[in-house]
Amino acid sequence: MISASDRKNAIKLIDEAKRSGAREVAACKELGISHRTLQRWRHPGTPLEDQRPVVERPEPKNKLSKDEVGKILKTVNQPEFQSLPPSQIVPILADRGEYIASESTMYRVMRNHKLQNHRGRAKEPSARPPSTHCATGPNEVWMWDISWLPGPVRGIFFYMYFIMDLYSRKIVGWEV
C-alpha cells in the first residue's frame, strides 16, 4: 500500500523523467510500478489514499450465528463431553443422529473462546529436553544398534547387532 505523499512524489518523478526524454513505461518500471497503476493514480475519480484499509467488508453468508456458537459451547462444556476433544465429540453426536458443527469448526470456536487447552483427567503433556549421555572415559557409556546387511539373495537380509562405546566409538561386541 503506497501512501498519498509517495504517490504524488512518484507521479512528479515520472513526469520529470518524461520531460527529460525518458519513456513513461520505462520510468514506471524503474520505480517498480506498472504503467496501468500510474494511469489509475492520474485518473481524476481515483482517491489519493489507498482505500483497502478503510473499506467495509461484508460478513460471510455462512458465518455462524450467536445461537450456533452458543450451542457449540454448551455442547462442548456438557459433563459427558468436557474431557473430550472435538475429534471424539463429533462422532458421538453423529451416532445419535445429531449434527451441530464440523470438527474444525468446533476447534475454531473453542480456540476463540480460550477453551482449546488440555481437557480431561489425564496429566498434561510436559515438554522435557531429550536426555543426553556424557562419557568422560572409555567403557562408561555403551550404546547399541541393529543394522541390516544384504544377504546372498536379493530381498534377504541379515541383522547385525552391535554394541559401541560412546567415548571411543569402538565396537565392543557384535553378532550377525
Summary of the structure (lengths in Angstrom):
residues: 176
radius of gyration: 33.8
end to end distance: 67.6
largest distance: 86.2
contacts: 340
relative contact order: 0.07
helix: 36%
strand: 13%
